Amino acid sequence: MRLVLVLGDQLSSGLSALLKTDKATDIVVMAEVADEASYVPHHPKKIAFTFSAMRKFADKLRKEGWVVAYTKLDDQANTGSIAGELIRRAAEYDASGVVYTEPGEWRLIEALGAMPLKTHSLPDTRFIATHQEFDDWAKGRKQLRMEYFYRDMRRKTGLLMDGDKPEGGKWNYDHDNRKPAPDQVDYPGPMRFAPDEAVQEVLMLVGRRFAENFGDLTPFWFATDTDQARQHLAHWLTGGLPKFGDFQDAMINDNRFLYHAVIGLYINAGLLDPLEVCQKAEQAYYDGHAPLNAVEGFIRQIIGWREYVRGIYFREGPGYTTRNALGHDRKLPAMYWGSETKMNCMDKSVDQTKAEAYAHHIQRLMVTGNFALLAGIAPAEVHGWYLAVYADAYEWVEAPNVIGMSQFADNGIVASKPYISSGNYIHKMSDYCGTCTYRVQDKTGENACPFNLLYWHFLDRHRARFSGNPRMGNMYRVWDRMDDVRKEAVLREANDFLQRMDAGELV
């Protein structure tokens, strides 16, 4: 008899560890443990979602005939760690060893490998690309650009393919997906589920144990099992997908979701199969329900970007999260934890994160991430924040997005240039600037948008590194054409802003 470990982000009936073991003789082990719930101060909604989904998945397995040894967080015998629970259960059941599907974090891989038990690790077959396939693709390439990997994933899956050519004649329709914020949104947002008795029990537990964590526990509306997640997906395919492409980069003061799918947490936890999700979106296109630019853009995020960042995470190894190519060392400002700020875009993005454990990719990349990069915040601090506050965040997906894409801390493995912008980009893609204390039109002066000041400050202090980047040459030519008086004002005011922020003043 063996133990079969199922982690909180492996809630899939097709999990390799379940398929390779025998419900007649083996014991499934699932555990809510302090180590996993607190290695970063997770958003209470994320903890409640994970524990609720785990408990429901355990019940599903029992109904299918599995014996499940499940440990709740407040069980007296709880050892507090996954390894500790496996060792305890091995002694309890006199198990010969442990079978598990590879975890998505190096931290857990190392902890399981160090156990004094016989273990057998299986690949996570829920992903489209294996580690070997990604490494084979990456071998010998000077640049690991996602676009070319994505094309291989299209060929492998057959999604949106017309023979050996892409549907519509082009691989990428991103140029059609950058419309600014619409005047109104005719999609009501994600499907909301009232907490049932099982979820209510978890909410009470999380409310007691994690009351001090950043984030609002209630109202809690996430799907917590596969049936609910599929209902939400169907709801979005009908109402959100048709306009998702057009407005996927837009941001609005009074609408947190626009046309976004909000399914990353369900896919990453295992409640939805990524390929099945993409196939349903593809069918919406072939049925004439959604345009190609929307469907292609959505599928690219899953079989392109999601698979790509996982490949980067495992290829780069356990030290990836400590990288700091730009030498940034500033502490994360209190505004990231909800303290008052005069910057409306930051306030809206952080407040939404606090309320929903969710923000869409442009809010993460071009508002909170952009500011952190411009301000020189230590990437380890930024990484810890993103891992803590979002319900869809697991290190394999979060680290390359933050360390690589957002903060350029990996020195260009993921991104060909830093993703930075002045306030103009935020103004173009949102209505945030219209209600901000600062004026996006002001480049210097008391009311100048901090993004305007910090943008040039970043370029100036990193000139030796980036002035030769072909994608950044025009930025430096603009800076060089400015007169010395204006340059001095920009740098002086940017430094003053950073000093006031570091001192804890309202900025």
C-alpha positions in Angstrom: 0.0 0.0 0.0 1.2 3.5 -1.0 0.3 7.0 -0.1 -0.9 9.2 -3.0 -0.3 12.9 -2.3 -2.7 15.4 -3.8 -1.8 19.1 -3.3 -4.1 22.1 -3.2 -3.3 23.1 -6.8 -3.7 19.5 -8.1 -7.5 19.1 -7.8 -7.9 17.2 -11.1 -9.3 13.8 -11.6 -6.8 13.3 -14.4 -3.8 13.9 -12.1 -1.0 11.6 -12.9 -0.6 10.4 -9.3 -4.2 9.3 -9.3 -4.0 7.6 -12.7 -0.9 5.6 -11.8 -2.2 4.3 -8.4 -4.9 2.0 -7.3 -8.0 3.1 -5.3 -8.4 -0.5 -4.0 -5.1 -0.5 -2.1 -3.6 3.0 -2.0 -4.5 6.0 0.3 -4.9 9.5 -0.9 -3.3 12.1 1.5 -4.5 15.7 1.4 -3.6 18.3 4.1 -4.3 21.9 5.0 -1.0 22.9 6.6 0.4 26.0 8.2 3.6 25.9 6.1 1.6 26.2 2.8 -0.9 28.7 4.2 1.7 31.1 5.6 5.0 30.9 3.7 3.8 34.3 2.4 0.8 36.2 3.9 -1.7 34.8 1.4 -4.9 36.8 0.7 -7.7 35.3 2.9 -9.8 34.7 -0.2 -7.0 32.6 -1.7 -6.7 30.4 1.4 -10.5 30.0 1.6 -10.7 29.1 -2.0 -7.9 26.5 -1.8 -9.2 24.9 1.4 -12.8 24.8 0.2 -11.8 23.3 -3.2 -9.6 20.8 -1.4 -12.3 19.6 0.9 -14.8 19.3 -2.0 -12.3 17.4 -4.1 -11.6 15.0 -1.2 -15.3 14.3 -1.0 -15.4 13.7 -4.7 -12.6 11.2 -4.5 -14.3 9.4 -1.6 -17.4 9.0 -3.7 -15.3 7.5 -6.5 -14.1 4.9 -4.1 -10.8 6.3 -2.8 -9.8 6.2 0.8 -8.8 9.8 1.7 -6.7 10.7 4.7 -7.6 14.4 5.0 -6.1 16.8 7.5 -7.8 20.0 8.3 -5.8 23.0 9.4 -7.2 22.9 13.0 -6.8 19.2 13.5 -4.9 18.5 16.7 -2.6 16.0 15.1 -1.7 18.3 12.2 2.1 18.5 11.9 2.1 21.8 10.0 3.8 20.7 6.8 3.2 18.5 3.8 6.3 16.3 4.5 5.2 16.0 8.2 1.8 14.8 7.2 3.1 12.2 4.8 5.5 10.9 7.4 2.7 10.7 10.0 0.3 9.0 7.6 3.0 6.6 6.4 3.4 5.4 10.0 -0.3 5.3 10.5 -1.0 3.1 7.5 2.3 1.3 7.4 2.7 2.6 3.8 5.6 1.4 1.6 6.1 4.8 0.0 4.6 7.9 -1.5 3.5 8.6 -5.1 3.0 12.3 -6.1 2.7 14.5 -9.1 5.5 17.0 -9.4 4.7 20.2 -7.4 4.8 23.6 -9.1 7.3 25.1 -6.7 11.0 24.3 -6.1 10.4 24.7 -2.4 8.0 21.8 -2.2 10.0 19.7 -4.7 13.0 19.9 -2.4 11.0 19.3 0.8 9.4 16.1 -0.6 12.8 14.9 -1.9 14.3 15.2 1.5 11.7 13.0 3.3 12.9 9.8 4.9 10.4 7.9 2.8 10.5 6.0 -0.5 9.1 8.4 -3.1 8.1 8.3 -6.7 7.5 11.6 -8.5 5.4 11.7 -11.7 5.3 14.5 -14.3 2.4 16.9 -14.3 0.6 15.8 -17.4 -2.0 18.5 -17.2 0.4 20.8 -19.1 0.7 20.7 -22.8 4.5 21.0 -23.0 6.8 18.7 -21.0 10.0 20.0 -19.4 12.0 18.2 -22.1 9.9 19.7 -24.9 10.5 23.2 -23.6 14.2 22.6 -23.1 14.5 21.1 -26.6 12.8 24.2 -28.0 15.0 26.6 -26.0 18.3 24.8 -26.7 20.6 26.9 -28.9 18.3 29.9 -29.0 19.8 33.3 -28.2 16.4 34.7 -27.2 13.6 32.7 -25.7 10.7 34.6 -27.1 7.2 33.4 -26.2 5.7 34.0 -29.7 7.7 31.3 -31.4 7.1 28.8 -28.6 3.4 29.6 -28.8 3.4 28.7 -32.5 4.7 25.3 -31.7 2.0 24.8 -29.1 -0.6 25.7 -31.7 0.8 23.1 -34.0 0.9 20.5 -31.3 -2.7 21.1 -30.1 -4.2 21.9 -33.5 -6.0 24.8 -31.9 -7.0 27.5 -34.5 -5.1 25.7 -37.2 -6.1 25.5 -40.9 -3.9 22.5 -41.9 -0.4 23.6 -41.2 -1.2 27.3 -41.3 -2.8 29.5 -38.6 -6.6 30.2 -38.8 -7.1 33.5 -40.7 -3.6 33.5 -42.0 -1.9 35.1 -39.0 -0.6 33.7 -35.8 -1.2 36.8 -33.6 -4.0 39.4 -33.6 -2.7 41.4 -30.7 -2.8 44.6 -32.7 -6.6 44.4 -32.6 -6.7 43.9 -28.9 -5.5 47.3 -27.6 -8.7 49.4 -27.6 -8.9 51.9 -24.8 -11.6 51.7 -22.1 -15.2 51.5 -23.5 -17.8 54.0 -22.4 -19.9 51.1 -21.0 -19.5 47.3 -20.4 -22.4 45.1 -21.2 -21.1 42.0 -19.4 -22.0 41.6 -15.7 -18.7 40.0 -14.7 -17.8 36.6 -13.4 -20.5 34.2 -12.1 -20.8 34.4 -8.4 -21.6 31.4 -6.1 -23.1 31.7 -2.7 -21.0 29.9 -0.1 -22.6 26.5 0.8 -22.2 24.9 4.2 -18.8 23.5 3.4 -17.5 26.8 2.3 -19.0 28.6 5.2 -17.1 26.3 7.6 -13.8 27.2 5.8 -14.7 30.9 5.9 -15.1 30.8 9.7 -11.7 29.0 10.0 -9.9 31.5 7.7 -11.6 34.4 9.5 -10.2 33.1 12.8 -6.7 32.2 11.7 -5.8 34.8 9.0 -7.7 37.9 10.1 -4.5 40.0 10.0 -3.6 39.1 6.4 -4.0 41.7 3.7 -7.3 41.3 1.8 -11.1 41.0 2.3 -12.4 37.6 3.1 -15.9 38.4 2.3 -18.0 38.7 0.2 -16.7 35.3 -1.1 -18.1 34.2 -4.5 -15.5 32.0 -6.1 -16.4 28.6 -7.6 -15.0 25.8 -5.4 -15.5 22.7 -7.5 -15.2 21.7 -11.2 -19.0 21.8 -11.8 -19.2 25.4 -10.6 -16.0 26.4 -12.5 -17.5 25.0 -15.7 -20.7 27.0 -15.1 -18.6 30.1 -14.8 -16.7 29.3 -18.0 -19.9 28.8 -19.9 -21.2 32.1 -18.5 -18.0 33.9 -19.7 -17.9 32.2 -23.1 -21.4 33.5 -23.8 -21.1 37.0 -22.3 -17.5 38.0 -22.0 -15.4 36.3 -24.8 -16.9 38.2 -27.8 -15.5 41.5 -26.6 -12.6 40.2 -24.5 -10.1 40.8 -27.2 -10.9 44.3 -28.0 -10.8 45.5 -24.4 -8.4 43.1 -22.6 -5.9 45.9 -21.9 -8.4 48.5 -20.7 -9.0 49.7 -17.2 -12.0 51.4 -15.7 -12.5 53.1 -12.3 -15.9 51.5 -11.6 -15.5 48.1 -13.3 -13.1 45.6 -11.9 -13.6 42.8 -14.4 -14.6 44.3 -17.8 -14.7 41.3 -20.2 -12.0 39.2 -18.5 -12.5 35.5 -18.0 -11.2 35.4 -14.3 -10.5 31.7 -14.6 -6.7 31.6 -13.9 -7.4 30.5 -10.3 -9.6 27.7 -11.5 -7.1 26.4 -14.1 -4.1 26.8 -11.8 -5.8 24.9 -9.0 -6.8 22.1 -11.3 -10.6 22.6 -11.4 -10.5 23.4 -15.1 -8.4 21.6 -17.8 -6.5 24.2 -19.8 -6.9 22.4 -23.1 -10.6 21.8 -22.6 -11.0 25.6 -21.9 -9.2 26.5 -25.1 -11.2 24.0 -27.1 -14.4 25.5 -25.9 -13.2 29.0 -26.8 -12.1 27.7 -30.2 -15.6 26.3 -30.8 -17.1 29.6 -29.9 -15.2 31.1 -32.9 -16.1 28.3 -35.3 -19.8 28.7 -34.2 -19.6 32.4 -35.1 -20.1 33.5 -31.5 -16.8 35.2 -30.9 -14.3 36.9 -33.3 -10.9 35.5 -34.1 -9.0 38.3 -32.4 -10.7 37.6 -29.1 -10.4 33.8 -29.3 -6.8 33.8 -30.5 -5.8 36.3 -27.8 -7.4 34.2 -25.1 -5.9 30.9 -26.3 -2.4 32.6 -26.5 -2.6 33.4 -22.9 -3.1 29.8 -22.0 -1.2 27.6 -24.4 1.3 30.3 -25.1 2.1 32.4 -22.1 1.0 30.0 -19.3 3.0 27.1 -20.8 6.0 29.4 -21.6 6.4 30.8 -18.1 6.2 27.3 -16.6 9.0 26.3 -18.9 11.1 29.3 -17.9 10.5 28.6 -14.2 11.7 25.0 -14.3 14.5 25.7 -16.8 16.0 28.5 -14.7 16.0 26.6 -11.4 15.4 27.3 -7.7 17.5 30.5 -7.7 15.4 32.3 -10.2 13.3 34.2 -7.6 16.5 35.8 -6.1 17.7 37.5 -9.3 18.1 41.2 -9.3 19.8 42.2 -12.6 19.2 45.9 -12.1 20.3 46.0 -8.5 17.1 47.5 -7.2 16.9 47.5 -3.4 14.0 49.8 -2.3 11.5 48.5 0.2 7.9 47.9 -1.0 5.9 51.0 -0.2 3.0 50.8 2.2 0.6 51.7 -0.6 0.9 48.1 -1.8 -0.7 47.0 1.4 -3.5 49.5 1.2 -2.1 52.6 2.7 -3.4 55.9 1.3 -1.9 57.2 -2.0 -2.7 60.1 -4.2 -2.1 58.1 -7.3 -5.5 57.0 -8.4 -4.3 54.1 -10.7 -2.3 52.6 -7.8 -5.1 53.1 -5.4 -7.7 51.5 -7.7 -5.5 48.5 -8.5 -4.5 47.8 -5.0 -8.0 48.3 -3.6 -9.3 45.9 -6.2 -6.6 43.4 -5.3 -7.5 43.7 -1.6 -11.2 43.2 -2.3 -11.1 40.5 -5.0 -7.7 38.8 -4.8 -7.7 39.6 -8.5 -6.4 42.2 -10.9 -6.1 41.7 -14.7 -2.7 41.5 -16.5 -2.4 45.2 -17.4 -3.1 46.4 -13.9 -0.4 44.0 -12.7 2.1 44.8 -15.4 1.6 48.4 -16.3 0.3 49.9 -13.0 1.7 48.1 -9.9 4.5 46.3 -11.7 5.5 49.4 -13.8 5.6 51.6 -10.7 7.7 49.1 -8.8 10.2 48.9 -11.6 10.4 52.6 -12.1 10.8 53.2 -8.4 13.6 50.6 -8.0 11.8 48.3 -5.6 13.7 45.1 -4.7 12.3 42.4 -7.0 12.2 39.9 -4.1 9.8 42.2 -2.3 7.7 42.6 -5.5 7.7 38.8 -6.0 6.6 38.2 -2.5 3.7 40.6 -2.8 2.3 39.2 -6.0 2.6 35.7 -4.7 0.7 36.7 -1.6 -2.2 38.8 -2.9 -3.6 37.0 -5.9 -5.8 33.9 -5.8 -4.2 32.5 -9.1 -0.6 32.9 -7.9 1.6 29.9 -7.6 5.4 30.4 -7.9 5.8 28.6 -11.2 3.5 31.1 -12.9 4.0 34.1 -10.8 7.8 34.3 -10.6 8.5 34.5 -14.4 5.8 37.1 -14.7 7.3 39.2 -11.9 11.0 38.5 -11.9 11.1 38.3 -15.7 8.3 40.1 -17.4 7.5 42.8 -14.9 10.8 43.7 -13.1 13.4 42.7 -15.7 15.3 41.1 -12.8 16.3 38.1 -14.9 18.3 40.4 -17.3 16.1 39.8 -20.4 15.3 36.1 -20.4 11.6 36.7 -20.6 11.4 40.3 -21.9 13.4 42.0 -24.6 13.2 45.3 -22.8 11.8 46.6 -19.5 8.0 47.1 -19.5 8.0 50.7 -18.4 5.8 53.6 -19.4 5.0 57.1 -18.4 1.6 58.1 -17.3 0.5 58.5 -20.9 0.0 54.8 -21.4 -2.3 54.5 -18.3 -4.2 57.6 -19.5 -4.7 56.0 -22.9 -5.9 52.7 -21.6 -8.0 53.8 -18.7 -10.2 56.5 -17.1 -8.0 56.5 -14.0 -6.2 59.8 -14.7 -9.4 61.8 -15.0 -10.0 61.5 -11.2 -6.4 61.6 -10.0 -4.9 64.2 -7.8 -1.9 64.3 -10.1 -2.1 65.6 -13.6 -0.9 63.2 -16.3 -0.4 66.2 -18.7 2.2 67.7 -16.3 5.7 66.5 -16.9 7.2 68.5 -14.0 5.9 70.6 -11.1 3.9 70.0 -8.0 1.1 68.1 -9.7 3.2 66.1 -12.2 2.2 62.5 -12.5 4.9 60.4 -10.7 5.0 57.9 -13.6 6.2 60.8 -15.8 9.0 61.7 -13.4 10.1 58.2 -12.6 10.1 57.0 -16.2 12.9 59.4 -17.1 14.6 58.8 -13.8 14.7 55.0 -14.6 16.1 55.6 -18.1 18.7 58.0 -16.8 20.1 55.8 -14.0 20.1 52.7 -16.2 21.5 54.3 -19.3 24.6 52.2 -19.5 22.6 49.1 -19.6 19.7 50.1 -22.0 20.9 52.8 -24.3 22.1 50.2 -26.8 18.8 48.3 -26.8 17.3 48.7 -30.3 13.8 48.9 -28.8 14.8 51.7 -26.4 16.9 53.9 -28.6 14.1 56.3 -29.4 13.3 56.8 -25.7 16.9 57.9 -25.1 16.9 60.2 -28.2 13.8 62.0 -26.7 15.6 62.3 -23.3 18.7 63.7 -25.0 16.8 66.3 -26.9 15.5 67.8 -23.6 17.3 70.9 -22.4 19.4 70.6 -19.3 17.2 72.7 -17.1 14.2 70.4 -17.7 16.3 67.3 -17.2 17.6 68.6 -13.9 14.0 69.4 -12.8 12.8 65.9 -13.7 15.6 64.1 -11.8 15.3 66.4 -8.8 11.5 66.0 -8.5 11.8 62.2 -9.1 14.3 62.0 -6.3 12.2 64.1 -4.0 9.2 61.9 -4.7 11.2 58.7 -3.9 12.6 60.2 -0.7 9.1 61.2 0.5 7.8 57.8 -0.3 10.6 56.1 1.5 9.9 58.3 4.5 6.3 57.1 4.6 4.8 60.4 3.5 1.6 60.5 1.5 2.5 60.4 -2.2 
